[in-house]
């Protein structure tokens, strides 16, 4: 008998969270770190740049647990580029 869609979904999500936990630690620790970093970022007036900075905070929080996880550094670069893309679009509208 094959597993139903919900069972398959649950198994897949559990596998993903277990693998991420091996790299980033328990979600509560990761979320707490990110929330503390985001508290400072909340002062940014630009909502688009602020969102990019919040995503960078998530990656920074994960790097605290796993400082050699190169993918997080790459993601930070991507979010920084996204912020610059938003700035360019806003400037073009001026």
C-alpha positions in Angstrom: 0.0 0.0 0.0 1.3 3.4 -0.9 1.4 6.4 1.4 -1.3 9.0 1.0 -0.4 12.6 -0.1 -0.4 13.9 3.5 1.9 11.1 4.7 4.2 11.8 1.8 4.2 15.5 2.6 4.9 15.0 6.3 7.7 12.6 5.6 9.3 15.0 3.1 9.0 18.0 5.3 10.4 16.1 8.3 13.4 15.0 6.2 14.0 18.6 5.2 13.7 20.0 8.7 15.9 17.2 10.1 18.6 17.9 7.5 18.5 21.6 8.1 18.7 21.0 11.8 21.9 19.1 11.3 23.4 22.2 9.7 21.7 25.1 11.5 20.7 23.6 14.9 17.3 23.6 16.5 14.8 26.0 14.9 14.2 27.9 18.2 17.8 28.8 18.5 18.0 29.8 14.8 14.7 31.8 15.0 15.8 33.6 18.3 19.1 34.7 16.7 17.4 35.9 13.6 14.8 37.8 15.6 17.5 39.6 17.6 19.2 40.7 14.4 16.0 41.7 12.8 15.1 43.9 15.7 17.8 46.3 14.7 17.0 46.1 11.0 13.4 47.2 11.8 14.8 50.7 11.9 15.3 50.8 8.1 12.7 53.0 6.5 12.8 51.4 3.1 10.5 48.3 3.2 12.2 46.6 0.2 15.7 47.1 1.5 14.5 46.2 5.0 13.1 42.9 3.7 16.5 42.1 2.0 18.3 42.9 5.3 15.9 40.7 7.2 16.7 37.8 4.9 20.4 38.5 5.4 19.7 38.4 9.1 18.3 34.9 8.7 21.5 33.8 6.9 23.7 35.5 9.5 21.9 33.7 12.3 22.5 30.4 10.5 26.2 31.2 10.0 26.5 31.7 13.8 25.7 28.0 14.1 27.5 26.8 11.0 30.2 29.5 10.1 31.6 27.4 7.2 28.4 26.9 5.4 29.3 28.6 2.1 25.8 28.5 0.7 24.6 31.0 3.4 27.3 33.5 2.3 26.2 33.0 -1.3 22.6 33.7 -0.3 23.7 36.8 1.5 25.3 38.1 -1.7 22.0 37.3 -3.6 19.9 39.2 -1.1 22.3 42.2 -1.2 22.0 42.2 -5.0 18.2 42.1 -4.7 18.3 45.1 -2.5 20.4 47.0 -5.1 18.0 45.9 -7.8 15.2 47.5 -5.8 17.2 50.7 -5.3 17.9 50.9 -9.0 14.2 50.5 -9.9 13.2 53.2 -7.3 15.9 55.6 -8.8 14.7 54.9 -12.3 11.2 56.0 -11.2 12.5 59.4 -10.0 
